Amino acid sequence: MGEDQRLYVKIVCTFCSGARELYPYSVCPYCDKTGTTYIEANIKSIATYCNESLTLEELLKLKTLLND
């Protein structure tokens, strides 16, 4: 098997909303101690992140890398 090629995004837990309390558990079993969890990122969220966070030069570099 090859290495994992998926991308993940860290979000506030959708089960306990980051409060860490989830009945009947004493703490939420779905998130870490900060109330966040990782989910697989879809292509639209990756594109949104790139458009909002990368400079034009970085976007052009990324497009070049993706085309190779």
Residue, then its C-alpha position, 0 to 999 in steps of 0.5 A: m500500500g502507498e502512503d496516505q494522499r488525502l488532505y484533512v482540515k481541522i474543525v470544531c467537533t460537530f458532535c459536541s460543538g467543542a464543549r467536550e460534553l456529550y451524553p452519556y459520555s463524561v467527555c466527547p469521544y469524537c474530538d481531542k482535548t481542544g474540542t476539535t477534530y479532523i475531517e477529510a477535506n473536499i476539493k471545494s474547501i481546498a480551492t476556497y482555502c487556496n484562493e483566500s490564503l495564497t498570494l497570486e505568485e503562490l497560486l501560479k506555482l500551485k497551478t504549475l505543480l498541478n499541471d506537471 
